[in-house]
Amino acid sequence: MEFGLSAGGISHLDQIVEAKELGYDFCWVGDSPMLFGIPCWPTLALLATKTMRILT
């Protein structure tokens, strides 16, 4: 079984890093600037610098 979580933006980076440490397998990052305030690319870039195992 695989586990994942959803992240709405940069404000959720700490939660994603903690989920990675707990063994989560993947996360979804919202891609709607209207809903989340920013494009998904900055969130994904910062996530890539903080994690090595979790898939996005």
PDBQT receptor file of N, H, CA, C and O in Angstrom, charges set to zero:
ATOM      1  N   MET A   1       0.836  -1.164   0.000  1.00  0.00    +0.000 N 
ATOM      2  CA  MET A   1       0.000   0.000   0.000  1.00  0.00    +0.000 C 
ATOM      3  C   MET A   1       0.888   1.237   0.000  1.00  0.00    +0.000 C 
ATOM      4  O   MET A   1       1.921   1.269   0.669  1.00  0.00    +0.000 OA
ATOM      5  N   GLU A   2       0.480   2.253  -0.753  1.00  0.00    +0.000 N 
ATOM      6  H   GLU A   2      -0.359   2.227  -1.296  1.00  0.00    +0.000 HD
ATOM      7  CA  GLU A   2       1.217   3.507  -0.801  1.00  0.00    +0.000 C 
ATOM      8  C   GLU A   2       0.395   4.609  -0.137  1.00  0.00    +0.000 C 
ATOM      9  O   GLU A   2      -0.836   4.581  -0.148  1.00  0.00    +0.000 OA
ATOM     10  N   PHE A   3       1.099   5.572   0.435  1.00  0.00    +0.000 N 
ATOM     11  H   PHE A   3       2.098   5.594   0.443  1.00  0.00    +0.000 HD
ATOM     12  CA  PHE A   3       0.432   6.685   1.102  1.00  0.00    +0.000 C 
ATOM     13  C   PHE A   3       0.915   7.995   0.506  1.00  0.00    +0.000 C 
ATOM     14  O   PHE A   3       2.074   8.121   0.110  1.00  0.00    +0.000 OA
ATOM     15  N   GLY A   4       0.014   8.971   0.446  1.00  0.00    +0.000 N 
ATOM     16  H   GLY A   4      -0.927   8.868   0.768  1.00  0.00    +0.000 HD
ATOM     17  CA  GLY A   4       0.368  10.277  -0.075  1.00  0.00    +0.000 C 
ATOM     18  C   GLY A   4      -0.429  11.368   0.608  1.00  0.00    +0.000 C 
ATOM     19  O   GLY A   4      -1.310  11.102   1.425  1.00  0.00    +0.000 OA
ATOM     20  N   LEU A   5      -0.099  12.613   0.254  1.00  0.00    +0.000 N 
ATOM     21  H   LEU A   5       0.617  12.829  -0.410  1.00  0.00    +0.000 HD
ATOM     22  CA  LEU A   5      -0.822  13.755   0.788  1.00  0.00    +0.000 C 
ATOM     23  C   LEU A   5      -0.904  14.831  -0.272  1.00  0.00    +0.000 C 
ATOM     24  O   LEU A   5      -0.210  14.778  -1.287  1.00  0.00    +0.000 OA
ATOM     25  N   SER A   6      -1.749  15.797  -0.031  1.00  0.00    +0.000 N 
ATOM     26  H   SER A   6      -2.313  15.840   0.794  1.00  0.00    +0.000 HD
ATOM     27  CA  SER A   6      -1.946  16.908  -0.948  1.00  0.00    +0.000 C 
ATOM     28  C   SER A   6      -1.384  18.174  -0.324  1.00  0.00    +0.000 C 
ATOM     29  O   SER A   6      -1.598  18.437   0.859  1.00  0.00    +0.000 OA
ATOM     30  N   ALA A   7      -0.660  18.964  -1.127  1.00  0.00    +0.000 N 
ATOM     31  H   ALA A   7      -0.486  18.749  -2.088  1.00  0.00    +0.000 HD
ATOM     32  CA  ALA A   7      -0.087  20.220  -0.648  1.00  0.00    +0.000 C 
ATOM     33  C   ALA A   7      -0.636  21.364  -1.475  1.00  0.00    +0.000 C 
ATOM     34  O   ALA A   7      -0.664  21.298  -2.704  1.00  0.00    +0.000 OA
ATOM     35  N   GLY A   8      -1.073  22.411  -0.796  1.00  0.00    +0.000 N 
ATOM     36  H   GLY A   8      -1.050  22.464   0.202  1.00  0.00    +0.000 HD
ATOM     37  CA  GLY A   8      -1.652  23.549  -1.487  1.00  0.00    +0.000 C 
ATOM     38  C   GLY A   8      -0.662  24.603  -1.904  1.00  0.00    +0.000 C 
ATOM     39  O   GLY A   8      -1.015  25.491  -2.681  1.00  0.00    +0.000 OA
ATOM     40  N   GLY A   9       0.558  24.547  -1.425  1.00  0.00    +0.000 N 
ATOM     41  H   GLY A   9       0.845  23.826  -0.793  1.00  0.00    +0.000 HD
ATOM     42  CA  GLY A   9       1.532  25.559  -1.788  1.00  0.00    +0.000 C 
ATOM     43  C   GLY A   9       2.754  25.537  -0.892  1.00  0.00    +0.000 C 
ATOM     44  O   GLY A   9       2.973  24.591  -0.136  1.00  0.00    +0.000 OA
ATOM     45  N   ILE A  10       3.544  26.592  -0.989  1.00  0.00    +0.000 N 
ATOM     46  H   ILE A  10       3.367  27.361  -1.604  1.00  0.00    +0.000 HD
ATOM     47  CA  ILE A  10       4.798  26.682  -0.254  1.00  0.00    +0.000 C 
ATOM     48  C   ILE A  10       4.575  26.580   1.257  1.00  0.00    +0.000 C 
ATOM     49  O   ILE A  10       5.440  26.082   1.976  1.00  0.00    +0.000 OA
ATOM     50  N   SER A  11       3.439  27.041   1.733  1.00  0.00    +0.000 N 
ATOM     51  H   SER A  11       2.736  27.445   1.148  1.00  0.00    +0.000 HD
ATOM     52  CA  SER A  11       3.176  26.998   3.178  1.00  0.00    +0.000 C 
ATOM     53  C   SER A  11       3.088  25.566   3.715  1.00  0.00    +0.000 C 
ATOM     54  O   SER A  11       3.134  25.368   4.929  1.00  0.00    +0.000 OA
ATOM     55  N   HIS A  12       2.964  24.577   2.846  1.00  0.00    +0.000 N 
ATOM     56  H   HIS A  12       2.927  24.738   1.859  1.00  0.00    +0.000 HD
ATOM     57  CA  HIS A  12       2.858  23.186   3.270  1.00  0.00    +0.000 C 
ATOM     58  C   HIS A  12       4.160  22.406   3.145  1.00  0.00    +0.000 C 
ATOM     59  O   HIS A  12       4.160  21.191   3.341  1.00  0.00    +0.000 OA
ATOM     60  N   LEU A  13       5.268  23.067   2.825  1.00  0.00    +0.000 N 
ATOM     61  H   LEU A  13       5.268  24.054   2.666  1.00  0.00    +0.000 HD
ATOM     62  CA  LEU A  13       6.532  22.355   2.628  1.00  0.00    +0.000 C 
ATOM     63  C   LEU A  13       6.965  21.581   3.868  1.00  0.00    +0.000 C 
ATOM     64  O   LEU A  13       7.448  20.455   3.753  1.00  0.00    +0.000 OA
ATOM     65  N   ASP A  14       6.802  22.160   5.036  1.00  0.00    +0.000 N 
ATOM     66  H   ASP A  14       6.410  23.075   5.130  1.00  0.00    +0.000 HD
ATOM     67  CA  ASP A  14       7.205  21.456   6.259  1.00  0.00    +0.000 C 
ATOM     68  C   ASP A  14       6.406  20.178   6.453  1.00  0.00    +0.000 C 
ATOM     69  O   ASP A  14       6.942  19.173   6.919  1.00  0.00    +0.000 OA
ATOM     70  N   GLN A  15       5.131  20.212   6.098  1.00  0.00    +0.000 N 
ATOM     71  H   GLN A  15       4.696  21.029   5.720  1.00  0.00    +0.000 HD
ATOM     72  CA  GLN A  15       4.300  19.016   6.212  1.00  0.00    +0.000 C 
ATOM     73  C   GLN A  15       4.759  17.936   5.241  1.00  0.00    +0.000 C 
ATOM     74  O   GLN A  15       4.733  16.750   5.571  1.00  0.00    +0.000 OA
ATOM     75  N   ILE A  16       5.181  18.341   4.041  1.00  0.00    +0.000 N 
ATOM     76  H   ILE A  16       5.203  19.305   3.772  1.00  0.00    +0.000 HD
ATOM     77  CA  ILE A  16       5.650  17.367   3.056  1.00  0.00    +0.000 C 
ATOM     78  C   ILE A  16       6.952  16.726   3.523  1.00  0.00    +0.000 C 
ATOM     79  O   ILE A  16       7.124  15.513   3.401  1.00  0.00    +0.000 OA
ATOM     80  N   VAL A  17       7.861  17.522   4.053  1.00  0.00    +0.000 N 
ATOM     81  H   VAL A  17       7.721  18.507   4.152  1.00  0.00    +0.000 HD
ATOM     82  CA  VAL A  17       9.128  16.999   4.552  1.00  0.00    +0.000 C 
ATOM     83  C   VAL A  17       8.871  16.033   5.708  1.00  0.00    +0.000 C 
ATOM     84  O   VAL A  17       9.505  14.981   5.784  1.00  0.00    +0.000 OA
ATOM     85  N   GLU A  18       7.963  16.372   6.594  1.00  0.00    +0.000 N 
ATOM     86  H   GLU A  18       7.448  17.227   6.533  1.00  0.00    +0.000 HD
ATOM     87  CA  GLU A  18       7.631  15.473   7.700  1.00  0.00    +0.000 C 
ATOM     88  C   GLU A  18       6.997  14.185   7.184  1.00  0.00    +0.000 C 
ATOM     89  O   GLU A  18       7.297  13.103   7.689  1.00  0.00    +0.000 OA
ATOM     90  N   ALA A  19       6.125  14.290   6.187  1.00  0.00    +0.000 N 
ATOM     91  H   ALA A  19       5.880  15.169   5.777  1.00  0.00    +0.000 HD
ATOM     92  CA  ALA A  19       5.501  13.103   5.607  1.00  0.00    +0.000 C 
ATOM     93  C   ALA A  19       6.557  12.187   4.985  1.00  0.00    +0.000 C 
ATOM     94  O   ALA A  19       6.475  10.965   5.106  1.00  0.00    +0.000 OA
ATOM     95  N   LYS A  20       7.543  12.783   4.324  1.00  0.00    +0.000 N 
ATOM     96  H   LYS A  20       7.610  13.776   4.226  1.00  0.00    +0.000 HD
ATOM     97  CA  LYS A  20       8.633  11.991   3.748  1.00  0.00    +0.000 C 
ATOM     98  C   LYS A  20       9.362  11.225   4.836  1.00  0.00    +0.000 C 
ATOM     99  O   LYS A  20       9.671  10.045   4.668  1.00  0.00    +0.000 OA
ATOM    100  N   GLU A  21       9.638  11.888   5.952  1.00  0.00    +0.000 N 
ATOM    101  H   GLU A  21       9.386  12.846   6.088  1.00  0.00    +0.000 HD
ATOM    102  CA  GLU A  21      10.334  11.243   7.065  1.00  0.00    +0.000 C 
ATOM    103  C   GLU A  21       9.505  10.130   7.687  1.00  0.00    +0.000 C 
ATOM    104  O   GLU A  21      10.053   9.180   8.248  1.00  0.00    +0.000 OA
ATOM    105  N   LEU A  22       8.179  10.248   7.588  1.00  0.00    +0.000 N 
ATOM    106  H   LEU A  22       7.735  11.019   7.133  1.00  0.00    +0.000 HD
ATOM    107  CA  LEU A  22       7.285   9.214   8.118  1.00  0.00    +0.000 C 
ATOM    108  C   LEU A  22       7.083   8.057   7.149  1.00  0.00    +0.000 C 
ATOM    109  O   LEU A  22       6.446   7.063   7.497  1.00  0.00    +0.000 OA
ATOM    110  N   GLY A  23       7.626   8.178   5.924  1.00  0.00    +0.000 N 
ATOM    111  H   GLY A  23       8.144   8.986   5.642  1.00  0.00    +0.000 HD
ATOM    112  CA  GLY A  23       7.537   7.091   4.962  1.00  0.00    +0.000 C 
ATOM    113  C   GLY A  23       6.484   7.250   3.885  1.00  0.00    +0.000 C 
ATOM    114  O   GLY A  23       6.226   6.304   3.141  1.00  0.00    +0.000 OA
ATOM    115  N   TYR A  24       5.869   8.415   3.779  1.00  0.00    +0.000 N 
ATOM    116  H   TYR A  24       6.079   9.183   4.384  1.00  0.00    +0.000 HD
ATOM    117  CA  TYR A  24       4.891   8.628   2.709  1.00  0.00    +0.000 C 
ATOM    118  C   TYR A  24       5.575   8.478   1.356  1.00  0.00    +0.000 C 
ATOM    119  O   TYR A  24       6.773   8.727   1.224  1.00  0.00    +0.000 OA
ATOM    120  N   ASP A  25       4.803   8.069   0.355  1.00  0.00    +0.000 N 
ATOM    121  H   ASP A  25       3.830   7.866   0.463  1.00  0.00    +0.000 HD
ATOM    122  CA  ASP A  25       5.367   7.764  -0.956  1.00  0.00    +0.000 C 
ATOM    123  C   ASP A  25       5.266   8.905  -1.961  1.00  0.00    +0.000 C 
ATOM    124  O   ASP A  25       6.139   9.041  -2.818  1.00  0.00    +0.000 OA
ATOM    125  N   PHE A  26       4.232   9.721  -1.879  1.00  0.00    +0.000 N 
ATOM    126  H   PHE A  26       3.523   9.611  -1.183  1.00  0.00    +0.000 HD
ATOM    127  CA  PHE A  26       4.048  10.773  -2.877  1.00  0.00    +0.000 C 
ATOM    128  C   PHE A  26       3.208  11.903  -2.322  1.00  0.00    +0.000 C 
ATOM    129  O   PHE A  26       2.597  11.776  -1.261  1.00  0.00    +0.000 OA
ATOM    130  N   CYS A  27       3.183  13.014  -3.051  1.00  0.00    +0.000 N 
ATOM    131  H   CYS A  27       3.679  13.117  -3.913  1.00  0.00    +0.000 HD
ATOM    132  CA  CYS A  27       2.310  14.126  -2.703  1.00  0.00    +0.000 C 
ATOM    133  C   CYS A  27       1.802  14.779  -3.976  1.00  0.00    +0.000 C 
ATOM    134  O   CYS A  27       2.443  14.718  -5.025  1.00  0.00    +0.000 OA
ATOM    135  N   TRP A  28       0.659  15.394  -3.864  1.00  0.00    +0.000 N 
ATOM    136  H   TRP A  28       0.138  15.443  -3.012  1.00  0.00    +0.000 HD
ATOM    137  CA  TRP A  28       0.081  16.163  -4.962  1.00  0.00    +0.000 C 
ATOM    138  C   TRP A  28       0.287  17.637  -4.641  1.00  0.00    +0.000 C 
ATOM    139  O   TRP A  28       0.178  18.056  -3.489  1.00  0.00    +0.000 OA
ATOM    140  N   VAL A  29       0.583  18.405  -5.662  1.00  0.00    +0.000 N 
ATOM    141  H   VAL A  29       0.671  18.064  -6.598  1.00  0.00    +0.000 HD
ATOM    142  CA  VAL A  29       0.734  19.846  -5.485  1.00  0.00    +0.000 C 
ATOM    143  C   VAL A  29      -0.286  20.516  -6.389  1.00  0.00    +0.000 C 
ATOM    144  O   VAL A  29      -0.307  20.286  -7.598  1.00  0.00    +0.000 OA
ATOM    145  N   GLY A  30      -1.135  21.350  -5.790  1.00  0.00    +0.000 N 
ATOM    146  H   GLY A  30      -1.118  21.536  -4.808  1.00  0.00    +0.000 HD
ATOM    147  CA  GLY A  30      -2.161  22.047  -6.568  1.00  0.00    +0.000 C 
ATOM    148  C   GLY A  30      -1.551  22.944  -7.629  1.00  0.00    +0.000 C 
ATOM    149  O   GLY A  30      -0.519  23.574  -7.396  1.00  0.00    +0.000 OA
ATOM    150  N   ASP A  31      -2.177  23.005  -8.785  1.00  0.00    +0.000 N 
ATOM    151  H   ASP A  31      -3.015  22.493  -8.975  1.00  0.00    +0.000 HD
ATOM    152  CA  ASP A  31      -1.608  23.786  -9.878  1.00  0.00    +0.000 C 
ATOM    153  C   ASP A  31      -2.522  24.922 -10.337  1.00  0.00    +0.000 C 
ATOM    154  O   ASP A  31      -2.447  25.348 -11.490  1.00  0.00    +0.000 OA
ATOM    155  N   SER A  32      -3.367  25.405  -9.462  1.00  0.00    +0.000 N 
ATOM    156  H   SER A  32      -3.429  25.058  -8.526  1.00  0.00    +0.000 HD
ATOM    157  CA  SER A  32      -4.272  26.493  -9.822  1.00  0.00    +0.000 C 
ATOM    158  C   SER A  32      -3.910  27.763  -9.060  1.00  0.00    +0.000 C 
ATOM    159  O   SER A  32      -4.183  27.854  -7.863  1.00  0.00    +0.000 OA
ATOM    160  N   PRO A  33      -3.294  28.759  -9.732  1.00  0.00    +0.000 N 
ATOM    161  CA  PRO A  33      -2.958  30.007  -9.042  1.00  0.00    +0.000 C 
ATOM    162  C   PRO A  33      -4.179  30.707  -8.452  1.00  0.00    +0.000 C 
ATOM    163  O   PRO A  33      -4.057  31.428  -7.462  1.00  0.00    +0.000 OA
ATOM    164  N   MET A  34      -5.343  30.506  -9.041  1.00  0.00    +0.000 N 
ATOM    165  H   MET A  34      -5.442  29.921  -9.845  1.00  0.00    +0.000 HD
ATOM    166  CA  MET A  34      -6.551  31.125  -8.512  1.00  0.00    +0.000 C 
ATOM    167  C   MET A  34      -6.920  30.550  -7.139  1.00  0.00    +0.000 C 
ATOM    168  O   MET A  34      -7.428  31.270  -6.280  1.00  0.00    +0.000 OA
ATOM    169  N   LEU A  35      -6.665  29.264  -6.937  1.00  0.00    +0.000 N 
ATOM    170  H   LEU A  35      -6.252  28.679  -7.635  1.00  0.00    +0.000 HD
ATOM    171  CA  LEU A  35      -7.011  28.618  -5.663  1.00  0.00    +0.000 C 
ATOM    172  C   LEU A  35      -5.894  28.700  -4.633  1.00  0.00    +0.000 C 
ATOM    173  O   LEU A  35      -6.158  28.872  -3.443  1.00  0.00    +0.000 OA
ATOM    174  N   PHE A  36      -4.647  28.578  -5.081  1.00  0.00    +0.000 N 
ATOM    175  H   PHE A  36      -4.432  28.438  -6.047  1.00  0.00    +0.000 HD
ATOM    176  CA  PHE A  36      -3.535  28.451  -4.146  1.00  0.00    +0.000 C 
ATOM    177  C   PHE A  36      -2.651  29.697  -4.077  1.00  0.00    +0.000 C 
ATOM    178  O   PHE A  36      -1.734  29.743  -3.257  1.00  0.00    +0.000 OA
ATOM    179  N   GLY A  37      -2.894  30.688  -4.896  1.00  0.00    +0.000 N 
ATOM    180  H   GLY A  37      -3.639  30.652  -5.562  1.00  0.00    +0.000 HD
ATOM    181  CA  GLY A  37      -2.172  31.945  -4.805  1.00  0.00    +0.000 C 
ATOM    182  C   GLY A  37      -0.893  32.035  -5.607  1.00  0.00    +0.000 C 
ATOM    183  O   GLY A  37      -0.478  33.134  -5.977  1.00  0.00    +0.000 OA
ATOM    184  N   ILE A  38      -0.255  30.907  -5.886  1.00  0.00    +0.000 N 
ATOM    185  H   ILE A  38      -0.592  30.015  -5.585  1.00  0.00    +0.000 HD
ATOM    186  CA  ILE A  38       0.964  30.907  -6.688  1.00  0.00    +0.000 C 
ATOM    187  C   ILE A  38       0.942  29.712  -7.633  1.00  0.00    +0.000 C 
ATOM    188  O   ILE A  38       0.204  28.759  -7.385  1.00  0.00    +0.000 OA
ATOM    189  N   PRO A  39       1.726  29.734  -8.706  1.00  0.00    +0.000 N 
ATOM    190  CA  PRO A  39       1.840  28.550  -9.562  1.00  0.00    +0.000 C 
ATOM    191  C   PRO A  39       2.492  27.392  -8.799  1.00  0.00    +0.000 C 
ATOM    192  O   PRO A  39       3.117  27.611  -7.762  1.00  0.00    +0.000 OA
ATOM    193  N   CYS A  40       2.354  26.199  -9.293  1.00  0.00    +0.000 N 
ATOM    194  H   CYS A  40       1.846  26.021 -10.136  1.00  0.00    +0.000 HD
ATOM    195  CA  CYS A  40       2.900  25.020  -8.614  1.00  0.00    +0.000 C 
ATOM    196  C   CYS A  40       4.420  24.921  -8.739  1.00  0.00    +0.000 C 
ATOM    197  O   CYS A  40       5.053  24.250  -7.923  1.00  0.00    +0.000 OA
ATOM    198  N   TRP A  41       5.015  25.564  -9.729  1.00  0.00    +0.000 N 
ATOM    199  H   TRP A  41       4.500  26.109 -10.391  1.00  0.00    +0.000 HD
ATOM    200  CA  TRP A  41       6.452  25.384 -10.008  1.00  0.00    +0.000 C 
ATOM    201  C   TRP A  41       7.363  25.830  -8.866  1.00  0.00    +0.000 C 
ATOM    202  O   TRP A  41       8.309  25.105  -8.560  1.00  0.00    +0.000 OA
ATOM    203  N   PRO A  42       7.143  26.967  -8.220  1.00  0.00    +0.000 N 
ATOM    204  CA  PRO A  42       8.006  27.307  -7.073  1.00  0.00    +0.000 C 
ATOM    205  C   PRO A  42       7.895  26.291  -5.935  1.00  0.00    +0.000 C 
ATOM    206  O   PRO A  42       8.893  25.969  -5.290  1.00  0.00    +0.000 OA
ATOM    207  N   THR A  43       6.695  25.792  -5.692  1.00  0.00    +0.000 N 
ATOM    208  H   THR A  43       5.885  26.054  -6.216  1.00  0.00    +0.000 HD
ATOM    209  CA  THR A  43       6.503  24.780  -4.648  1.00  0.00    +0.000 C 
ATOM    210  C   THR A  43       7.261  23.506  -4.996  1.00  0.00    +0.000 C 
ATOM    211  O   THR A  43       7.939  22.933  -4.143  1.00  0.00    +0.000 OA
ATOM    212  N   LEU A  44       7.150  23.062  -6.245  1.00  0.00    +0.000 N 
ATOM    213  H   LEU A  44       6.599  23.527  -6.938  1.00  0.00    +0.000 HD
ATOM    214  CA  LEU A  44       7.849  21.847  -6.663  1.00  0.00    +0.000 C 
ATOM    215  C   LEU A  44       9.365  22.022  -6.608  1.00  0.00    +0.000 C 
ATOM    216  O   LEU A  44      10.084  21.097  -6.232  1.00  0.00    +0.000 OA
ATOM    217  N   ALA A  45       9.851  23.207  -6.981  1.00  0.00    +0.000 N 
ATOM    218  H   ALA A  45       9.267  23.959  -7.287  1.00  0.00    +0.000 HD
ATOM    219  CA  ALA A  45      11.296  23.460  -6.945  1.00  0.00    +0.000 C 
ATOM    220  C   ALA A  45      11.819  23.409  -5.518  1.00  0.00    +0.000 C 
ATOM    221  O   ALA A  45      12.848  22.784  -5.261  1.00  0.00    +0.000 OA
ATOM    222  N   LEU A  46      11.128  24.057  -4.585  1.00  0.00    +0.000 N 
ATOM    223  H   LEU A  46      10.292  24.565  -4.793  1.00  0.00    +0.000 HD
ATOM    224  CA  LEU A  46      11.555  24.017  -3.181  1.00  0.00    +0.000 C 
ATOM    225  C   LEU A  46      11.437  22.611  -2.605  1.00  0.00    +0.000 C 
ATOM    226  O   LEU A  46      12.281  22.182  -1.817  1.00  0.00    +0.000 OA
ATOM    227  N   LEU A  47      10.404  21.907  -2.994  1.00  0.00    +0.000 N 
ATOM    228  H   LEU A  47       9.718  22.255  -3.634  1.00  0.00    +0.000 HD
ATOM    229  CA  LEU A  47      10.218  20.525  -2.536  1.00  0.00    +0.000 C 
ATOM    230  C   LEU A  47      11.370  19.646  -3.009  1.00  0.00    +0.000 C 
ATOM    231  O   LEU A  47      11.838  18.784  -2.264  1.00  0.00    +0.000 OA
ATOM    232  N   ALA A  48      11.824  19.854  -4.229  1.00  0.00    +0.000 N 
ATOM    233  H   ALA A  48      11.444  20.554  -4.833  1.00  0.00    +0.000 HD
ATOM    234  CA  ALA A  48      12.940  19.061  -4.764  1.00  0.00    +0.000 C 
ATOM    235  C   ALA A  48      14.230  19.309  -3.995  1.00  0.00    +0.000 C 
ATOM    236  O   ALA A  48      15.077  18.419  -3.911  1.00  0.00    +0.000 OA
ATOM    237  N   THR A  49      14.394  20.501  -3.433  1.00  0.00    +0.000 N 
ATOM    238  H   THR A  49      13.707  21.224  -3.501  1.00  0.00    +0.000 HD
ATOM    239  CA  THR A  49      15.607  20.780  -2.667  1.00  0.00    +0.000 C 
ATOM    240  C   THR A  49      15.550  20.193  -1.261  1.00  0.00    +0.000 C 
ATOM    241  O   THR A  49      16.588  20.031  -0.620  1.00  0.00    +0.000 OA
ATOM    242  N   LYS A  50      14.357  19.872  -0.774  1.00  0.00    +0.000 N 
ATOM    243  H   LYS A  50      13.513  20.003  -1.295  1.00  0.00    +0.000 HD
ATOM    244  CA  LYS A  50      14.191  19.409   0.613  1.00  0.00    +0.000 C 
ATOM    245  C   LYS A  50      13.964  17.907   0.728  1.00  0.00    +0.000 C 
ATOM    246  O   LYS A  50      14.088  17.350   1.820  1.00  0.00    +0.000 OA
ATOM    247  N   THR A  51      13.632  17.238  -0.379  1.00  0.00    +0.000 N 
ATOM    248  H   THR A  51      13.531  17.689  -1.265  1.00  0.00    +0.000 HD
ATOM    249  CA  THR A  51      13.330  15.805  -0.315  1.00  0.00    +0.000 C 
ATOM    250  C   THR A  51      14.070  15.083  -1.433  1.00  0.00    +0.000 C 
ATOM    251  O   THR A  51      14.425  15.680  -2.449  1.00  0.00    +0.000 OA
ATOM    252  N   MET A  52      14.293  13.812  -1.233  1.00  0.00    +0.000 N 
ATOM    253  H   MET A  52      14.005  13.327  -0.408  1.00  0.00    +0.000 HD
ATOM    254  CA  MET A  52      14.935  13.000  -2.265  1.00  0.00    +0.000 C 
ATOM    255  C   MET A  52      14.097  11.777  -2.626  1.00  0.00    +0.000 C 
ATOM    256  O   MET A  52      14.277  11.209  -3.703  1.00  0.00    +0.000 OA
ATOM    257  N   ARG A  53      13.194  11.364  -1.758  1.00  0.00    +0.000 N 
ATOM    258  H   ARG A  53      13.047  11.825  -0.883  1.00  0.00    +0.000 HD
ATOM    259  CA  ARG A  53      12.493  10.105  -1.956  1.00  0.00    +0.000 C 
ATOM    260  C   ARG A  53      11.039  10.262  -2.365  1.00  0.00    +0.000 C 
ATOM    261  O   ARG A  53      10.543   9.477  -3.174  1.00  0.00    +0.000 OA
ATOM    262  N   ILE A  54      10.356  11.239  -1.836  1.00  0.00    +0.000 N 
ATOM    263  H   ILE A  54      10.759  11.877  -1.179  1.00  0.00    +0.000 HD
ATOM    264  CA  ILE A  54       8.922  11.377  -2.084  1.00  0.00    +0.000 C 
ATOM    265  C   ILE A  54       8.673  11.819  -3.523  1.00  0.00    +0.000 C 
ATOM    266  O   ILE A  54       9.368  12.701  -4.028  1.00  0.00    +0.000 OA
ATOM    267  N   LEU A  55       7.706  11.226  -4.177  1.00  0.00    +0.000 N 
ATOM    268  H   LEU A  55       7.141  10.510  -3.768  1.00  0.00    +0.000 HD
ATOM    269  CA  LEU A  55       7.376  11.562  -5.565  1.00  0.00    +0.000 C 
ATOM    270  C   LEU A  55       6.334  12.656  -5.602  1.00  0.00    +0.000 C 
ATOM    271  O   LEU A  55       5.468  12.725  -4.729  1.00  0.00    +0.000 OA
ATOM    272  N   THR A  56       6.412  13.511  -6.607  1.00  0.00    +0.000 N 
ATOM    273  H   THR A  56       7.115  13.454  -7.315  1.00  0.00    +0.000 HD
ATOM    274  CA  THR A  56       5.410  14.569  -6.786  1.00  0.00    +0.000 C 
ATOM    275  C   THR A  56       4.753  14.422  -8.124  1.00  0.00    +0.000 C 
ATOM    276  O   THR A  56       3.878  15.214  -8.472  1.00  0.00    +0.000 OA
TER     277      THR A  56
